[in-house]
């Protein structure tokens, strides 16, 4: 179950894969959208922080729903037998 959580977070935060594979603007991920808010001379910090909080919600919900399994997996991997 730990692997499921880690793979979900890694896939959710992936930037390079969607940048290479997705060409349509309507299918771009939120991470690509956040990157586009950062300009060479100025950045929209308010929009970046708001987008970051919104993109954090699914990961936080996944963790809260699977927290029991996550803690259980860490606890059993630390026990010497």
Buried (B, 14 or more C-beta within 10 A) or exposed (E): EBEEBEEBBEEBEEEEEBEEEEEEEEEBBBBBBBEEBEEEEEEBEEEBEEBEEEBEEEBEEBEEEBEEEBEEBEEEEEEEE
